[in-house]
Amino acid sequence: METTPADASPAANHRGFSRYIRPLLILGIVLTAVSAVLLFIVLGLDAFTATVYSVGGKSISDPTPEAEALRDQYLGAQIAAIVGLVVGGILLIGSLVVMYLNRGRQNGDDGDDLSFEDLAGD
């Protein structure tokens, strides 16, 4: 009969994986916030460009090459911001779900609780 080492237990694997959850949560929060701000700025710039273009009596929805170029001006940034929101949201929600499912498990607690007197040396 073979014995498995202590590091190969499922609890050891869980401890190794759980140390990545909090950084993924932080990454999800930052990515979502930055992407939301970027999308807000890009949509504001797009609206401003359309407003300035329409002051001269032209419409941004005209089929002219100039209007089409203005409509597509911020398309790359909008797509990048939306992809960032989706990826950040997936990271955020996924890490929160994993943290919620593992909320009752103790990580790194060996059961040795020290009182103030033990720590103070009295």
Number of C-alpha atoms within 10 A of each C-alpha: 3 4 5 8 7 9 10 9 10 10 14 14 11 13 14 13 10 16 11 11 19 14 12 17 21 15 15 24 18 14 21 24 16 16 23 16 13 19 20 14 14 19 16 12 14 19 13 12 15 18 14 13 16 14 9 8 8 13 14 19 12 10 9 10 9 11 18 13 11 16 16 11 15 14 14 11 16 20 12 14 22 17 14 21 22 16 16 24 18 15 21 22 15 16 21 16 13 12 16 10 10 13 10 8 12 11 15 8 8 7 7 6 8 8 8 9 8 9 8 7 6 6
